[in-house]
Amino acid sequence: MQTRIDSASNADPRIAEAEAILRSCVHCGFCNATCPTYQLLGSEPDGPRGRIYLVKNMLEEGVAGERTRRHLDRCLTCRSCETTCPSGVKYARLIDIGRAIVDEKAGRPFLDRARRFAMLAVLPHPGRLNLALKFARIAKPFLPVHLKRKIFPRRSAEAFPPVRHKRKMLVLEGCVQTLASPNTNIAASRVLGRIGISLIPVSGCCGAMHQHMGKEEAARAVMRSNIDLWWPHVEAGIEAIVLSASGCGLAVKEYGQMLKEDEHYAEKAEKISSLVRDLSEILAKEDLTLFFGIGKGRRVAWHCPCTLQHGQKLGGAVESVLKACGFELTPVADSHLCCGAAGTYSLLQPGISEQLLENKLAALQGGMPEIIATANVGCQMHLESGTRLPVRHWIELFDQT
């Protein structure tokens, strides 16, 4: 794709990076065929190709408006288009850059700014989120329906298993997951413990929430803080950094890319990213004899999060482990499409999100499963808000102690 961006603008490394991405696009439109919002809305600006042109025009003309902001905001950043793209366009990175620049050039209405500020002030901080949830549960009868469905019940955490094995890995506790699914990492620790691996829990939000809401410098600050916190464990020789939430896993795998221009953190960030493993990557390389037959033919509808299949390119990894251990996976139509959770998307774009949720649940429940399994806390919360079937992180299916 040809670009006519003022050479002076390329002094901004973000714009130089965006121009390189734009030039890799051949505007073929294959991306639209697998884009959830394009499939739903049928509008060119609500597909990847249209959004690419919006970013291109904004950078060439140096101006941005409400239309550009609206269509970029509607993007789920699911990366399904990246899986489809024959040219390897780094679309998600382009959208992150585009959103940040739109916010600088066009700003946002006061209520939108206030809502986003409140979300970033609360959601990445478990203590604040817990307090907010207490008030939300009291006020629940008076809240809009889409917000009522987001208020999950109180869930208490079990004791984390002690470190007992020579093989040690870090596991990120995360932010929302500590309250919404507090026993996922504990289940992971028990399962890995059976094959001789101890998990060491470390606190922290991965930074993805800030990044995808256009707050890139705040995201980088979170990343640096995490690196400082985790680095002593890296120096002590931990084998890997395990992420049970695929969204967080994708974010931390990209620390090296996000901090490549930081002279103080670039090398450390690259090392951190090289150590990150999804749980499925760990189990796929281990002897699973202990777990053979544990599924006992149990019918499971598997929802592969976008961050796992399109972001980390690990589609099929969990499925292989589940099948090898005796679970029966029910058919799921259009399994490449997003469920509509997409981090904060379900709060910021509730209308589109709910339509995608309805479609996804119809596909998941079509095969008459006993349970729905997934690999990301956001997807788990979103799916369970619309079904009576139990929705669990897949590692919990192996934790049958």
Order of alpha helices (4+ residues) and beta strands (2+ residues): alpha-alpha-alpha-alpha-alpha-alpha-alpha-alpha-alpha-beta-alpha-alpha-beta-alpha-alpha-beta-alpha-alpha-alpha-beta-alpha-beta-alpha-beta-alpha-alpha-beta-alpha-beta
